[in-house]
Amino acid sequence: MVDVAPHDSQLLKGVLPLLLLHLLAEQESYGYQVVQRLQAAGLTDVLEGTVYPALARLEREGRVASRLVASSSGPARKYYRPTPAGFEALADGTENWTRHTAIVNAVLTRPLPAASR
């Protein structure tokens, strides 16, 4: 088993809506499926208790829509997909994330003076 360090929860909280919108833009999904996809991407410590409230918030904000689909293995599943406002938020959020990460990377990759090490 690979030992994976937990992710910074505050950083994840800030970027989770963007990740959810992107995953749902790739493929309409139900909540647990989204959790599995996040975990497969490397966010192994992301749980349903984090994802479901974020999906509900995105739905309240009008950024995702949902539909119930009957399931042969239990209750109906709620599938989510981005709305036009969600696609716009995804584009804006991706642009902002790219800009901010470029700035942070530019600062963090500058060499430090030898005396400060």
C-alpha positions as CSV (number, residue, x, y, z in Angstrom):
1,M,0.0,0.0,0.0
2,V,1.3,3.4,-0.9
3,D,1.5,6.0,1.9
4,V,-0.1,9.2,0.7
5,A,0.2,12.4,2.6
6,P,-3.1,14.2,3.2
7,H,-3.8,17.2,1.1
8,D,-4.1,20.7,2.5
9,S,-7.8,20.9,3.3
10,Q,-8.1,24.7,3.0
11,L,-6.4,24.6,-0.4
12,L,-8.7,21.7,-1.5
13,K,-11.8,23.5,-0.2
14,G,-11.0,26.5,-2.5
15,V,-10.4,24.4,-5.6
16,L,-12.9,21.6,-5.1
17,P,-15.8,23.4,-6.9
18,L,-13.5,23.9,-9.9
19,L,-12.5,20.3,-9.9
20,L,-16.1,19.1,-9.6
21,L,-17.2,21.3,-12.5
22,H,-14.4,20.0,-14.7
23,L,-15.1,16.3,-13.8
24,L,-18.8,16.9,-14.5
25,A,-18.0,18.6,-17.8
26,E,-16.0,15.6,-18.8
27,Q,-18.8,13.2,-17.9
28,E,-22.2,13.5,-16.1
29,S,-21.8,11.6,-12.8
30,Y,-23.5,10.8,-9.5
31,G,-21.9,11.8,-6.3
32,Y,-20.1,8.7,-5.3
33,Q,-18.8,8.3,-8.8
34,V,-17.3,11.8,-8.5
35,V,-15.6,10.8,-5.2
36,Q,-14.1,7.8,-6.9
37,R,-12.8,9.9,-9.8
38,L,-11.2,12.4,-7.5
39,Q,-9.6,9.6,-5.6
40,A,-8.4,8.0,-8.8
41,A,-6.8,11.4,-9.7
42,G,-4.8,11.3,-6.5
43,L,-7.0,13.0,-4.0
44,T,-7.3,9.8,-2.0
45,D,-8.4,11.6,1.2
46,V,-11.4,13.3,-0.4
47,L,-14.6,11.7,1.0
48,E,-18.3,11.9,0.4
49,G,-18.8,14.2,3.3
50,T,-16.8,16.8,1.4
51,V,-18.1,16.2,-2.1
52,Y,-21.9,16.0,-1.5
53,P,-22.1,19.4,0.2
54,A,-20.0,21.0,-2.5
55,L,-22.3,19.5,-5.2
56,A,-25.4,20.8,-3.3
57,R,-23.9,24.2,-3.1
58,L,-23.1,24.2,-6.9
59,E,-26.7,23.2,-7.5
60,R,-28.1,26.0,-5.3
61,E,-25.8,28.4,-7.2
62,G,-27.2,27.2,-10.5
63,R,-23.9,25.9,-11.7
64,V,-24.9,22.3,-11.9
65,A,-28.3,20.6,-12.7
66,S,-29.2,17.2,-11.5
67,R,-31.6,14.4,-12.6
68,L,-32.6,11.2,-10.9
69,V,-31.8,7.9,-12.7
70,A,-33.2,4.6,-11.5
71,S,-30.6,2.1,-10.3
72,S,-30.8,-1.7,-10.3
73,S,-28.6,-1.8,-7.2
74,G,-30.6,0.4,-4.9
75,P,-32.2,3.8,-4.8
76,A,-32.2,6.2,-7.7
77,R,-28.9,8.0,-8.3
78,K,-28.7,11.8,-8.6
79,Y,-26.6,12.6,-11.7
80,Y,-25.0,16.0,-12.0
81,R,-23.9,18.0,-15.0
82,P,-22.8,21.7,-15.5
83,T,-25.3,24.3,-16.5
84,P,-24.3,27.1,-18.9
85,A,-23.5,29.1,-15.8
86,G,-21.4,26.2,-14.6
87,F,-19.4,26.1,-17.9
88,E,-18.8,29.8,-17.6
89,A,-17.6,29.4,-14.0
90,L,-15.4,26.5,-15.1
91,A,-13.8,28.7,-17.8
92,D,-13.3,31.7,-15.4
93,G,-12.1,29.5,-12.6
94,T,-9.6,27.7,-14.8
95,E,-8.2,31.0,-16.1
96,N,-7.9,32.3,-12.5
97,W,-6.3,29.1,-11.2
98,T,-3.8,29.0,-14.1
99,R,-2.9,32.7,-13.5
100,H,-2.5,32.2,-9.7
101,T,-0.5,29.0,-10.0
102,A,1.9,30.6,-12.5
103,I,2.5,33.5,-10.0
104,V,3.0,31.1,-7.0
105,N,5.3,28.9,-9.1
106,A,7.3,31.8,-10.2
107,V,7.9,32.9,-6.7
108,L,8.5,29.5,-5.2
109,T,11.0,28.4,-7.8
110,R,13.2,31.5,-7.4
111,P,16.6,30.4,-5.9
112,L,17.1,31.3,-2.2
113,P,20.3,33.0,-1.1
114,A,22.7,30.6,0.5
115,A,22.6,32.5,3.8
116,S,18.9,31.9,4.3
117,R,19.2,28.1,4.1
